[in-house]
């Protein structure tokens, strides 16, 4: 992986438009002349416009949506298409987040179709993969995450690194307070990286950042970001507090 680390905040079903505006008034990372990491936030759809209006001049931050539908338009009440998200100013979209898979029943086929839709609308997909605890303890880490990755690999053919991102999020470490060790993260990321290289070629397989997501906090962000093949972090609860998210962003500036 080449380029800046990516620090992404998934706000999930939190932060009203007023709270988003307040967040950016108080988000003040101190990079102290170090290189700024790439910063992304994923507000709820109702707060997307508020986030765009409130974005600070510095640091530079991109805004994405948390989910898209694979159809470009139609009778899908409550859904957001990739073209609608792009027209509203989003640059990125989460796809296949563990909560979408395990709470809403999204399949690998759904994730593949959404990835194609994102590319078609010039959105950068952040494609999430990860295993549950019973799958990990059964020794199925590689089987599960490579299977999830393989579902989208045909769509990645021809795409350049940073036109898409991967995120490894062990389901057992999301919102539980449990965190994969840097060694755990590196092991999973190495598996994904090797598969990317096998299918896309050595050079292209090295380009896309692979983010780690799962109970990332200011106290563990630096160690995670320094781990081999960890190209950034996807932060949940700790990204809702501007000081906490600033601390994680600052950790990315040291890498």
C-alpha positions as CSV (number, residue, x, y, z in Angstrom):
1,X,0.0,0.0,0.0
2,X,1.3,3.5,-0.9
3,X,0.1,6.9,0.2
4,X,-1.3,8.5,3.3
5,X,-3.1,6.4,5.9
6,X,-6.9,6.7,5.9
7,X,-8.7,7.7,9.0
8,X,-12.5,7.1,8.6
9,X,-15.3,7.7,11.0
10,X,-18.6,5.8,10.7
11,X,-21.2,7.7,12.6
12,X,-23.9,5.1,12.1
13,X,-27.3,6.2,13.3
14,X,-26.0,9.0,15.4
15,X,-25.5,12.8,15.3
16,X,-28.3,15.1,14.2
17,X,-27.6,17.9,11.7
18,X,-27.1,20.4,14.7
19,X,-24.7,17.9,16.4
20,X,-22.8,17.5,13.2
21,X,-22.3,21.2,12.9
22,X,-21.1,21.3,16.6
23,X,-18.8,18.4,15.9
24,X,-16.9,20.3,13.2
25,X,-16.8,23.4,15.3
26,X,-14.8,21.4,17.9
27,X,-12.8,19.0,15.7
28,X,-9.3,20.4,16.0
29,X,-6.5,17.8,15.3
30,X,-3.0,19.1,15.7
31,X,-0.7,17.7,13.0
32,X,2.3,19.9,14.0
33,X,3.7,20.1,10.5
34,X,3.4,16.4,9.9
35,X,1.6,15.0,6.9
36,X,-2.1,15.0,7.3
37,X,-3.7,11.6,6.8
38,X,-6.7,11.2,4.5
39,X,-9.8,11.9,6.6
40,X,-13.3,10.6,5.8
41,X,-16.6,10.7,7.7
42,X,-19.8,8.8,7.1
43,X,-22.8,10.7,8.6
44,X,-26.3,9.5,8.4
45,X,-28.1,10.4,5.2
46,X,-30.2,13.1,7.0
47,X,-27.0,14.8,8.2
48,X,-25.1,14.5,5.0
49,X,-25.9,18.1,3.8
50,X,-25.1,19.5,7.3
51,X,-21.7,17.8,7.2
52,X,-20.9,19.3,3.8
53,X,-21.9,22.8,4.9
54,X,-19.9,22.5,8.2
55,X,-16.7,20.9,6.8
56,X,-13.7,23.0,7.9
57,X,-11.3,24.5,5.4
58,X,-8.5,22.7,7.3
59,X,-8.1,19.8,7.8
60,X,-9.5,18.6,4.5
61,X,-12.2,16.0,5.1
62,X,-14.3,13.9,2.6
63,X,-17.8,12.8,3.3
64,X,-19.5,9.5,2.3
65,X,-22.7,7.7,2.8
66,X,-23.2,4.6,4.9
67,X,-25.1,2.5,2.3
68,X,-26.4,2.6,-1.2
69,X,-28.8,0.5,-3.3
70,X,-27.5,-1.2,-6.4
71,X,-30.3,0.2,-8.6
72,X,-29.8,3.7,-10.0
73,X,-33.5,4.7,-9.5
74,X,-36.8,3.1,-8.9
75,X,-39.6,2.2,-6.4
76,X,-37.3,1.4,-3.4
77,X,-38.7,3.4,-0.5
78,X,-36.2,4.5,2.0
79,X,-33.1,3.6,-0.2
80,X,-30.4,5.8,-1.6
81,X,-28.9,5.1,-5.0
82,X,-25.3,5.7,-5.9
83,X,-26.1,8.5,-8.4
84,X,-28.3,10.2,-5.7
85,X,-25.5,10.0,-3.2
86,X,-22.9,11.4,-5.6
87,X,-25.2,14.2,-6.7
88,X,-25.7,15.1,-3.0
89,X,-21.9,15.5,-2.7
90,X,-20.8,12.2,-1.3
91,X,-17.4,10.9,-2.5
92,X,-17.3,7.5,-0.8
93,X,-19.7,4.9,0.4
94,X,-19.5,2.0,2.9
95,X,-20.4,-1.3,1.4
96,X,-21.0,-4.6,3.2
97,X,-20.5,-3.3,6.7
98,X,-20.9,-6.1,9.2
99,X,-24.1,-4.5,10.5
100,X,-25.6,-4.5,7.0
101,X,-24.6,-8.1,6.6
102,X,-25.6,-9.5,10.0
103,X,-28.5,-7.2,11.0
104,X,-30.0,-6.6,7.6
105,X,-29.1,-9.8,5.9
106,X,-27.0,-8.5,3.0
107,X,-25.3,-11.2,1.0
108,X,-22.1,-11.3,-0.9
109,X,-24.1,-10.9,-4.1
110,X,-25.7,-7.7,-2.7
111,X,-22.2,-6.4,-1.8
112,X,-21.0,-7.1,-5.3
113,X,-23.9,-5.3,-7.0
114,X,-23.4,-2.3,-4.7
115,X,-19.7,-2.2,-5.6
116,X,-20.5,-2.1,-9.3
117,X,-23.1,0.6,-8.6
118,X,-20.6,2.7,-6.7
119,X,-18.0,2.6,-9.5
120,X,-20.8,3.5,-12.0
121,X,-21.6,6.6,-10.1
122,X,-17.9,7.6,-9.5
123,X,-18.2,6.8,-5.7
124,X,-15.2,5.3,-3.9
125,X,-16.5,2.1,-2.3
126,X,-15.1,1.1,1.1
127,X,-15.7,-2.6,1.0
128,X,-16.0,-4.3,4.4
129,X,-15.2,-7.9,5.2
130,X,-14.8,-9.8,8.5
131,X,-15.4,-12.9,10.4
132,X,-17.6,-13.7,13.4
133,X,-16.2,-15.2,16.6
134,X,-17.3,-18.7,16.0
135,X,-15.8,-18.6,12.5
136,X,-12.5,-17.4,13.9
137,X,-12.4,-20.0,16.6
138,X,-13.2,-22.7,14.0
139,X,-10.1,-21.6,12.1
140,X,-12.1,-20.2,9.2
141,X,-10.6,-16.7,9.0
142,X,-9.1,-17.1,5.6
143,X,-12.1,-18.9,4.2
144,X,-14.5,-16.3,5.3
145,X,-12.7,-13.1,4.4
146,X,-11.3,-14.3,1.1
147,X,-14.8,-15.6,0.2
148,X,-16.2,-12.1,0.9
149,X,-13.4,-10.5,-1.1
150,X,-13.8,-12.9,-4.0
151,X,-17.4,-11.7,-4.4
152,X,-16.3,-8.2,-5.4
153,X,-13.0,-9.0,-7.2
154,X,-14.5,-9.1,-10.7
155,X,-15.7,-5.5,-10.1
156,X,-12.2,-4.4,-9.0
157,X,-10.7,-5.5,-12.3
158,X,-9.4,-2.4,-14.0
159,X,-9.9,-0.2,-10.9
160,X,-6.9,1.6,-9.5
161,X,-5.9,1.6,-5.9
162,X,-7.6,4.3,-3.9
163,X,-10.5,4.2,-6.3
164,X,-11.6,1.6,-3.8
165,X,-10.7,0.8,-0.2
166,X,-11.0,-2.4,1.8
167,X,-11.9,-2.6,5.5
168,X,-11.3,-5.6,7.7
169,X,-13.6,-5.5,10.6
170,X,-13.7,-8.6,12.8
171,X,-17.4,-8.8,13.9
172,X,-16.4,-9.9,17.4
173,X,-14.5,-6.7,17.9
174,X,-17.1,-4.2,16.8
175,X,-18.8,-2.3,19.6
176,X,-17.7,-4.9,22.1
177,X,-14.6,-3.2,23.6
178,X,-12.6,-6.2,22.3
179,X,-9.9,-5.2,19.8
180,X,-7.9,-7.4,17.5
181,X,-4.2,-7.0,18.3
182,X,-2.0,-5.3,15.7
183,X,-0.7,-8.8,15.0
184,X,-4.3,-10.1,14.4
185,X,-5.0,-7.2,12.1
186,X,-1.8,-7.7,10.1
187,X,-2.5,-11.4,9.7
188,X,-5.9,-10.7,8.2
189,X,-4.7,-7.8,6.1
190,X,-1.9,-10.0,4.7
191,X,-4.4,-12.6,3.7
192,X,-6.5,-10.0,1.8
193,X,-3.4,-8.4,0.3
194,X,-2.1,-11.7,-1.0
195,X,-5.5,-12.4,-2.7
196,X,-5.6,-9.0,-4.3
197,X,-2.1,-9.6,-5.7
198,X,-3.1,-13.1,-7.0
199,X,-6.0,-11.7,-8.9
200,X,-5.1,-8.1,-9.8
201,X,-1.3,-8.5,-10.2
202,X,1.6,-7.6,-7.9
203,X,1.6,-3.8,-8.5
204,X,-2.1,-3.2,-8.5
205,X,-2.7,-5.6,-5.6
206,X,-0.4,-3.4,-3.4
207,X,-2.1,-0.1,-4.1
208,X,-5.4,-0.1,-2.2
209,X,-5.3,0.7,1.5
210,X,-6.8,-1.9,3.9
211,X,-8.4,-0.3,6.9
212,X,-8.8,-2.0,10.3
213,X,-12.2,-1.5,12.0
214,X,-13.2,-2.7,15.5
215,X,-13.1,-0.7,18.8
216,X,-10.4,1.7,17.5
217,X,-9.6,4.3,20.1
218,X,-7.0,7.0,20.6
219,X,-5.1,4.7,22.9
220,X,-4.7,1.9,20.4
221,X,-4.8,3.7,17.1
222,X,-1.0,4.3,16.9
223,X,-0.1,0.7,17.4
224,X,-2.7,-0.5,14.9
225,X,-1.6,2.0,12.3
226,X,2.1,1.0,12.7
227,X,1.3,-2.6,12.1
228,X,2.4,-4.1,8.7
229,X,-0.2,-3.7,6.0
230,X,-2.6,-1.6,8.1
231,X,-3.4,1.3,5.8
232,X,-5.8,3.1,8.0
233,X,-8.7,2.7,10.5
234,X,-12.5,2.6,10.3
235,X,-13.6,4.1,13.6
236,X,-17.1,3.7,15.1
237,X,-18.0,5.0,18.5
238,X,-14.7,6.9,19.1
239,X,-15.4,9.0,16.0
240,X,-18.5,10.5,17.5
241,X,-16.5,12.7,19.9
242,X,-14.4,15.4,18.2
243,X,-11.5,15.2,20.6
244,X,-11.3,11.4,20.4
245,X,-11.5,11.4,16.6
246,X,-8.8,14.2,16.6
247,X,-6.5,12.0,18.7
248,X,-6.9,9.1,16.2
249,X,-6.3,11.4,13.3
250,X,-3.1,12.7,15.0
251,X,-1.9,9.1,15.4
252,X,-2.2,8.8,11.6
253,X,0.0,11.8,11.1
254,X,3.0,9.9,12.6
255,X,2.8,7.1,10.1
